[in-house]
Amino acid sequence: MDFALNDEQRMLKDLVARFVREELMPLENAVLEREASGQGVMLTKEERAPIDKKSRELGLWGLDAPENAGGSDLPEVSLVGVNEELGKTVTPYVFPPDSPNLRMLMVTVNEEQRAQYLAPYVRGETISAIGISEPGAGADPASMTTTAVKDGDHWVINGRKIWISKAAEADFTILMAVTDPAKRARGISAFLIDKGTPGFNVLRNIQMIAGHFTYEVALEDCRVPSSKLLGKEGQGFAPMQVRLSTKRLEMACNCIGIAQRALDMMCEYAPQRVTFGVPLAERQTIQWWVADAATKIHACRLMAYDVAWKIDQGRDARTELSMVKVFATEMAWDIVDHAMQTFGAMGMTKEMPLQLMASIVRNMRIYDGPSEVHRWVVARKLLRLRGDHGK
């Protein structure tokens, strides 16, 4: 069993690490100032343009996109290190296109949609959003109430969606709706809704912690042509899980990077800070925090590579994905919290990235399935409980 990265994977990780260090971290002060003043953390157009240019020049766009659409078609194992390095900065940036939505498009588009949606998305020419969650439905897809009814050569969609990132900015939204209520989650279909489509109404901007925001959307007799059905009718659940699984692994890898940075900050600060005549580094509490953090990060990194490898092999890794999503988010939460405690009052300020790192991780413990649901998934698998959830 070989745990070493190959030369290509190691070079890619090093390249992204340098990009993060030289291009993204210099913007952190501006990001922290905006977040502290309630303006959010998103990059301005002036900040983003040179970063996009540089990352494109370095060949960091379309890393996991198919080659026939202009991508590099890299496996999940190669992306573990990429997403870990991106997690080390609070400057929000993802190499175009957004991998979770990309992966869903890759397994569903027909030839017409490949040219109209996938190819421009891979080239970084468009922005996407996805609408899954609904008010009151939580993490249970079987409780989805948004419906799509066939009307001639169109679908008429009605319902509500919430917690949608980029809904107002996206050129198109992948929207999940029930087309066969009798089949519950097995009767869900996916649709492509273009920006400006009548009946797709963005109701409000919802401010979230970590300087992020999402949207609530109402669909009121929203008519879309039959050509906008993404994948097969009634078979949207499995591609949606592809999207969610990609995001869960991505978040786990981001958490490894966040935790590693917090640990590095502790290791740099503890020998310098003297309390009651002794450096913090000599305090047993600090030593144990550092040792436990390094141990958990190492374990989580191995978990992430194991899950990525299984996905690349075409194996069913849903249980392991739930495991690593819970372990990574809660591991990073504890380590960042200990780093904040190590820095004392300075760790509570908005002049340092620790508070923003903590908020980012706190969001992740809810996004794409809260920890409690993922623990439930693991337990049901181990206890061989079936029930009728999602049937």
C-alpha positions in Angstrom: 0.0 0.0 0.0 1.6 3.3 -1.2 0.6 6.4 0.7 3.0 8.7 -1.3 1.7 11.3 -3.8 3.1 10.9 -7.2 5.2 13.7 -8.7 2.4 15.3 -10.6 0.1 15.4 -7.5 2.9 16.8 -5.3 3.8 19.5 -7.8 0.2 20.5 -8.1 -0.2 20.8 -4.3 3.0 22.9 -4.1 1.8 25.1 -7.0 -1.5 25.8 -5.2 0.3 26.4 -1.9 2.5 29.1 -3.6 -0.6 30.6 -5.3 -2.4 30.8 -1.9 0.7 32.3 -0.2 1.5 34.9 -2.9 -1.9 35.8 -4.4 -4.6 35.1 -1.8 -3.1 35.7 1.7 -2.1 39.3 0.8 -5.8 40.1 0.4 -6.7 38.8 3.8 -6.5 42.2 5.6 -9.0 43.7 3.1 -11.3 40.7 3.5 -11.2 40.9 7.3 -11.9 44.6 7.3 -14.9 44.1 5.0 -16.2 41.3 7.2 -15.8 43.4 10.4 -17.7 46.3 8.9 -20.6 44.0 7.8 -19.9 44.2 4.1 -19.3 40.5 3.6 -16.1 38.8 2.5 -16.6 38.4 -1.3 -13.8 39.7 -3.4 -14.3 42.9 -5.5 -14.1 42.7 -9.3 -10.8 44.7 -9.0 -9.4 42.1 -6.6 -10.6 39.1 -8.5 -9.6 40.0 -12.0 -5.8 39.6 -11.5 -6.3 36.5 -9.4 -8.4 34.9 -12.2 -5.8 35.9 -14.7 -2.9 34.4 -12.7 -4.7 31.1 -11.8 -5.7 30.6 -15.5 -2.1 31.2 -16.6 -0.9 28.6 -14.0 -3.3 26.0 -15.5 -5.5 25.9 -12.4 -8.8 26.2 -14.1 -11.0 23.2 -14.9 -8.8 20.8 -12.9 -11.4 18.1 -12.7 -13.4 19.0 -15.8 -13.5 16.5 -18.7 -10.8 17.0 -21.3 -13.3 17.1 -24.2 -14.7 20.2 -22.5 -11.4 21.9 -22.0 -10.5 20.6 -18.5 -7.6 18.5 -17.1 -9.8 15.6 -15.9 -7.8 15.1 -12.7 -8.9 12.4 -10.2 -10.3 13.2 -6.8 -7.1 12.2 -5.2 -5.3 15.1 -6.9 -7.8 17.5 -5.6 -7.4 16.7 -1.9 -4.2 18.7 -1.7 -5.6 21.5 -3.8 -8.6 22.0 -1.5 -6.5 21.6 1.6 -4.2 24.5 0.5 -7.2 26.7 -0.4 -8.6 26.1 3.1 -5.5 27.8 4.6 -6.7 31.3 3.7 -9.8 33.2 4.6 -9.7 34.9 1.2 -12.7 33.3 -0.6 -11.6 31.8 -3.9 -12.3 28.7 -5.8 -10.6 27.7 -9.1 -13.3 27.9 -11.8 -15.5 26.1 -12.3 -17.2 25.2 -9.0 -16.5 21.4 -8.7 -19.7 20.2 -7.0 -22.0 21.7 -9.7 -19.5 20.7 -12.4 -19.6 17.0 -11.3 -23.4 17.0 -11.4 -23.4 18.5 -14.9 -20.9 16.0 -16.1 -23.1 13.0 -15.3 -26.3 14.5 -16.6 -25.9 16.8 -19.6 -26.9 15.7 -23.1 -25.0 16.9 -26.1 -27.0 20.1 -26.5 -26.6 21.0 -22.8 -22.9 20.1 -23.0 -22.4 22.8 -25.6 -24.8 25.4 -24.0 -24.0 24.9 -20.3 -21.0 22.6 -19.5 -18.5 23.9 -22.0 -18.9 27.6 -21.1 -18.9 26.7 -17.4 -15.6 24.8 -17.7 -14.1 27.9 -19.5 -15.1 30.0 -16.6 -17.5 32.1 -18.6 -20.6 31.4 -16.5 -21.7 31.2 -12.8 -24.0 28.5 -11.5 -26.2 28.0 -8.5 -28.1 25.1 -7.1 -31.5 25.0 -5.4 -32.1 22.0 -3.2 -33.1 23.0 0.3 -36.6 24.3 1.1 -38.1 26.1 4.1 -39.1 23.4 6.6 -37.6 20.5 4.6 -34.2 20.6 6.1 -31.9 17.7 5.0 -34.7 15.4 4.1 -35.2 15.2 0.3 -38.3 13.2 0.7 -40.0 16.3 2.2 -39.3 18.4 -0.9 -42.5 20.1 -2.0 -41.4 22.1 -5.0 -43.2 20.6 -8.0 -42.6 20.5 -11.8 -45.7 19.6 -13.9 -45.5 18.7 -17.6 -47.5 21.0 -19.8 -47.0 20.2 -23.5 -43.3 20.8 -24.3 -42.7 22.8 -21.1 -42.4 22.1 -17.4 -44.2 24.4 -14.9 -42.4 24.7 -11.6 -43.9 26.0 -8.4 -42.4 26.1 -4.9 -39.9 27.7 -2.6 -36.1 27.2 -2.3 -33.8 28.6 0.4 -30.1 28.8 1.3 -29.1 29.2 -2.4 -25.6 30.7 -2.8 -25.3 33.0 -5.9 -28.9 32.8 -6.9 -29.0 36.5 -7.9 -25.7 36.4 -9.7 -25.8 33.0 -11.4 -26.2 32.7 -15.1 -28.2 29.4 -14.5 -29.5 27.5 -11.5 -29.7 23.8 -11.2 -33.1 23.4 -9.5 -34.5 20.2 -7.9 -38.2 19.6 -8.1 -40.7 16.7 -7.6 -42.1 15.3 -10.8 -43.6 12.2 -9.3 -44.9 12.8 -5.8 -45.8 9.2 -5.3 -42.2 8.2 -5.4 -41.0 10.8 -3.0 -37.2 11.2 -3.3 -37.2 8.8 -6.2 -39.4 11.1 -8.1 -37.2 14.1 -8.0 -35.9 15.7 -11.3 -33.3 18.4 -12.0 -33.8 21.4 -14.2 -31.7 24.1 -15.7 -33.2 27.6 -15.2 -31.6 30.5 -16.9 -31.1 33.9 -15.3 -34.1 36.1 -16.0 -36.6 33.3 -16.5 -40.1 34.6 -15.6 -41.4 33.1 -12.4 -37.9 32.6 -10.9 -38.1 35.3 -8.2 -35.3 36.0 -5.8 -37.1 37.1 -2.6 -34.3 38.1 -0.2 -30.7 38.1 0.6 -30.0 36.2 3.8 -26.9 37.3 5.8 -24.9 34.4 7.2 -22.0 34.1 9.6 -18.5 34.2 8.1 -19.5 37.2 6.0 -21.4 35.0 3.5 -24.9 35.3 2.2 -27.5 33.1 0.6 -30.9 33.7 -1.0 -34.5 32.6 -0.8 -36.3 32.0 -4.1 -39.9 31.6 -5.0 -41.0 29.7 -8.2 -44.3 30.9 -9.4 -45.6 29.2 -12.6 -42.0 29.2 -13.8 -42.1 27.7 -17.3 -39.0 26.1 -18.7 -38.8 24.1 -22.0 -38.5 20.4 -21.9 -34.9 20.7 -23.1 -34.0 22.2 -19.7 -34.6 18.8 -18.0 -31.2 17.8 -16.7 -30.7 14.1 -16.9 -33.7 11.8 -16.9 -37.1 12.5 -15.5 -37.5 11.2 -12.0 -33.8 10.3 -11.7 -32.4 13.5 -10.2 -31.6 12.1 -6.8 -28.5 10.2 -7.7 -26.8 13.1 -9.7 -27.7 15.4 -6.8 -25.9 13.0 -4.5 -22.8 13.2 -6.8 -22.9 17.0 -6.3 -23.3 16.7 -2.5 -20.6 14.1 -2.2 -18.2 16.3 -4.1 -18.9 19.2 -1.9 -18.6 17.2 1.3 -15.2 15.9 0.4 -14.2 19.4 -0.7 -15.3 20.8 2.7 -13.4 18.1 4.6 -10.2 19.0 2.7 -10.8 22.7 3.4 -11.1 21.9 7.1 -7.7 20.1 7.0 -6.2 23.3 5.7 -8.0 25.5 8.2 -6.9 23.2 11.1 -3.3 23.1 9.8 -3.1 26.9 9.6 -4.5 27.2 13.2 -1.9 24.6 14.4 0.9 26.5 12.6 -0.2 29.7 14.3 -0.2 28.0 17.7 3.3 26.6 17.1 4.7 30.0 16.0 3.1 32.0 18.8 3.4 29.6 21.9 7.2 29.8 22.1 7.1 33.7 21.9 4.3 34.4 24.4 5.5 34.4 28.0 3.1 34.2 30.9 4.1 34.2 34.6 7.8 33.8 33.5 7.3 30.7 31.3 6.7 30.5 27.5 3.3 29.1 26.6 5.1 26.3 24.7 6.2 24.8 28.0 2.6 24.6 29.4 1.3 21.1 29.3 -2.2 22.2 28.1 -0.7 23.9 25.0 1.6 20.9 24.3 -1.4 18.5 24.4 -3.5 20.8 22.2 -0.6 20.9 19.7 -0.1 17.1 19.9 -3.8 16.3 19.6 -4.2 18.7 16.7 -1.3 17.2 14.7 -2.7 13.7 15.4 -6.2 14.5 14.3 -5.1 16.4 11.2 -2.9 13.4 10.2 -5.9 11.1 10.7 -8.3 13.3 8.8 -5.9 13.7 5.9 -5.6 9.9 5.5 -9.4 9.7 5.7 -9.8 12.2 2.9 -7.3 10.4 0.6 -9.0 7.1 1.3 -12.4 8.5 0.4 -11.0 10.2 -2.7 -9.3 7.0 -3.9 -12.5 5.0 -3.4 -14.5 7.6 -5.5 -11.8 7.4 -8.2 -12.1 3.6 -8.2 -15.9 3.9 -8.7 -16.7 2.5 -5.2 -19.6 3.4 -3.0 -18.1 5.7 -0.5 -21.2 7.4 0.9 -20.6 6.1 4.4 -17.0 7.2 4.4 -18.0 10.6 3.1 -20.4 11.1 6.0 -17.6 10.0 8.4 -15.0 12.4 7.0 -17.5 15.3 6.8 -18.3 15.0 10.5 -14.8 14.2 11.6 -13.2 17.0 9.6 -15.6 19.8 10.5 -15.6 19.0 14.2 -11.9 18.5 14.3 -11.2 21.9 12.7 -13.7 23.5 15.1 -11.9 22.2 18.1 -8.4 23.1 16.8 -9.4 26.6 15.8 -11.0 27.1 19.2 -7.8 26.0 21.0 -5.8 28.4 18.8 -8.1 31.2 19.8 -7.7 30.3 23.4 -3.9 30.2 23.0 -3.9 33.7 21.6 -6.0 35.0 24.5 -7.7 38.3 23.9 -5.9 38.8 20.6 -7.6 35.6 19.4 -11.0 37.2 19.9 -10.3 40.2 17.7 -11.4 40.7 14.1 -7.9 41.8 13.3 -6.8 38.1 13.1 -8.3 35.5 10.8 -9.1 33.0 13.6 -12.6 34.3 14.3 -13.4 34.1 10.5 -11.9 30.6 10.3 -14.1 29.5 13.2 -17.2 30.9 11.5 -16.4 29.2 8.2 -16.1 25.9 10.0 -19.3 26.5 11.9 -21.1 27.0 8.7 -19.7 23.7 7.3 -21.1 21.8 10.3 -24.5 22.6 8.9 -24.0 22.9 5.1 -24.6 19.8 2.9 -26.0 17.9 5.8 -25.5 18.6 9.5 -23.3 16.4 11.7 -26.3 14.7 13.3 -27.7 13.6 9.9 -24.4 12.2 8.8 -23.9 10.3 12.1 -27.4 8.9 11.5 -26.4 7.8 8.0 -23.3 5.9 9.4 -25.3 4.4 12.2 -28.1 3.1 10.0 -25.6 1.5 7.7 -23.8 -0.2 10.5 -27.0 -1.3 12.3 -28.5 -2.4 8.9 -31.5 -0.1 9.5 -33.5 0.5 6.3 -36.7 2.4 7.1 -38.5 4.2 4.3 -36.5 7.4 4.2 -36.1 8.6 0.7 -38.3 5.8 -0.8 
